[in-house]
Amino acid sequence: MRAKIILLFICSFVLLAACQKKATTKNESTMIGYDVKILKKITEPTIIAGFYGKVLKYEGDFMPKTVADSTVKTKQPEPTQTAILLFPIEMKDQIEEVKYEEKGTTFYNLKTLKKKNILPKYRFVPNKIGFYQMDLGEVEYCILLEIKGKKGYYNGGLGVISSTHDKLVELDMRVDYKATF
């Protein structure tokens, strides 16, 4: 009986020692990211506040046609599953440091950001029809579209978005750096 009590005491001590919590300091370089994929059956918002819309890819000639060209069918953009990256607004200056120009278009080097441990807090992947939705609360974020994993792009440069807890906003996004208008 005495051996059982001693064994129980030892096991309890080991379990308590294993569960000991140490005080930790906040390390900003360690950030949890969320990868959100939109289900294919969702085609309209299921959230009550935030952003929703489609990500569309424009590639080629989208110049307006004249009456003489009426036989030519107007080109339409295609839905794309290009990921939407959201970074905390505090990282804006660090993200701006990795921007570069290519053929007159501003891009952001996502590979360099990753090496610097600057990672998006959220990564939203639209479904096959390009639909996405995101409920962000009342926080500002920097927004980029992930192009081929290495490049970040947003029409007009790094975007900044903020939402409220009571407003639903439609925001269609365009991957249009290979298009002419």
C-alpha positions in Angstrom: 0.0 0.0 0.0 2.8 2.4 0.9 4.5 1.6 -2.5 1.4 2.6 -4.3 1.2 6.0 -2.5 4.8 6.7 -3.3 4.3 5.7 -6.9 1.2 7.9 -7.1 3.1 10.8 -5.6 6.0 10.4 -8.1 3.7 10.2 -11.1 1.8 13.3 -9.9 5.1 15.2 -9.4 6.3 14.2 -12.9 3.0 15.4 -14.5 3.0 18.7 -12.6 6.6 19.3 -13.6 5.8 18.5 -17.2 2.9 21.0 -17.2 4.9 23.8 -15.7 4.3 27.0 -17.7 7.2 29.5 -18.2 6.7 33.1 -18.7 7.2 33.9 -22.4 8.0 37.2 -24.1 6.0 38.3 -27.1 8.0 37.5 -30.2 6.6 39.4 -33.1 8.6 37.3 -35.6 6.5 34.3 -34.6 3.1 34.9 -36.1 0.3 32.5 -36.7 -1.0 32.6 -40.2 -4.4 31.3 -41.3 -4.9 29.7 -44.7 -8.6 30.0 -45.7 -9.9 28.2 -48.8 -13.4 29.0 -50.0 -15.6 26.0 -50.7 -16.7 25.6 -54.3 -20.4 25.6 -53.4 -20.2 29.2 -51.9 -21.2 31.7 -54.6 -22.5 34.6 -52.4 -21.5 35.9 -49.0 -22.3 33.9 -45.9 -20.8 36.6 -43.6 -22.5 39.6 -42.3 -19.5 42.0 -42.3 -16.2 42.2 -44.2 -15.3 41.9 -47.8 -16.5 39.6 -50.6 -16.2 39.5 -54.3 -14.3 37.8 -57.1 -10.7 37.7 -58.2 -10.6 38.0 -62.0 -7.7 37.6 -64.3 -7.4 40.0 -67.3 -4.9 38.9 -69.9 -4.6 40.2 -73.4 -6.4 43.0 -75.2 -9.4 44.6 -73.5 -9.4 47.7 -75.6 -12.9 49.0 -76.4 -14.0 48.0 -79.9 -15.4 50.3 -82.5 -18.7 49.9 -84.3 -16.8 48.5 -87.4 -15.4 45.8 -85.1 -18.8 44.7 -83.9 -18.2 41.2 -85.2 -15.4 40.7 -82.8 -16.5 39.3 -79.5 -15.5 41.4 -76.5 -13.0 39.6 -74.3 -14.1 38.7 -70.8 -11.9 38.2 -67.7 -11.5 34.7 -66.3 -12.0 33.8 -62.7 -8.8 32.8 -60.9 -7.8 31.1 -57.7 -5.0 33.6 -57.1 -4.5 33.8 -53.3 -5.2 37.0 -51.4 -2.5 37.8 -48.8 -3.3 40.1 -45.8 -0.4 41.5 -43.7 -0.8 43.5 -40.5 -0.6 47.2 -41.3 2.5 47.5 -39.0 4.5 45.7 -41.7 3.7 48.2 -44.4 7.1 49.8 -44.5 8.9 46.5 -44.5 6.8 45.3 -47.4 7.4 48.5 -49.4 11.2 47.8 -49.0 10.9 44.7 -51.3 9.0 46.3 -54.1 10.4 46.4 -57.6 9.3 47.3 -61.1 9.0 45.0 -64.1 7.8 46.4 -67.4 6.3 49.4 -65.7 4.3 47.3 -63.1 5.0 47.3 -59.4 5.6 43.9 -57.8 6.6 42.8 -54.3 9.2 40.0 -53.7 7.4 37.5 -51.5 10.4 35.3 -51.3 12.4 38.1 -49.7 9.6 38.8 -47.3 9.5 35.1 -46.3 13.3 35.2 -45.7 12.8 38.2 -43.5 10.1 36.3 -41.6 7.4 38.7 -42.8 4.5 36.4 -43.4 0.8 37.2 -44.1 -1.6 36.8 -41.2 -4.3 35.5 -43.6 -4.1 33.8 -47.0 -7.5 33.5 -48.7 -7.8 31.2 -51.7 -10.9 31.9 -53.8 -12.9 29.0 -55.2 -13.0 28.0 -58.9 -15.3 30.8 -59.8 -13.0 33.3 -58.2 -15.3 34.0 -55.2 -13.9 34.9 -51.8 -15.1 36.3 -48.6 -13.3 37.6 -45.5 -14.5 38.8 -42.2 -11.6 40.8 -40.7 -13.1 42.7 -37.8 -12.1 46.3 -37.3 -8.4 46.0 -38.2 -6.4 47.5 -41.1 -4.4 45.2 -43.4 -2.0 45.5 -46.3 -3.2 43.4 -49.2 -1.4 41.7 -52.1 -2.3 39.0 -54.6 0.1 36.1 -54.7 1.4 35.7 -58.3 3.2 32.3 -58.8 4.3 32.2 -55.2 7.2 34.6 -55.7 5.5 37.8 -56.6 3.0 40.0 -54.8 0.8 42.3 -56.9 -2.0 44.7 -56.3 -3.4 47.0 -59.0 -1.8 50.4 -58.2 0.7 49.1 -55.6 0.4 47.8 -52.1 -3.3 48.0 -51.0 -4.6 48.9 -47.6 -8.0 47.7 -46.5 -10.0 48.1 -43.3 -13.4 46.9 -42.5 -16.0 47.4 -39.8 -18.0 44.9 -37.8 -21.3 46.0 -39.3 -20.6 46.6 -43.0 -20.5 44.1 -45.9 -18.5 45.5 -48.9 -18.2 44.0 -52.4 -14.6 44.3 -53.6 -13.7 42.6 -56.9 -10.0 42.2 -57.4 -8.1 42.2 -60.7 -4.9 40.5 -61.8 -4.4 42.7 -64.8 -0.7 43.3 -65.3 -0.7 41.3 -68.5 -3.7 43.2 -70.0 -4.1 46.3 -72.1 -7.1 48.6 -71.7 
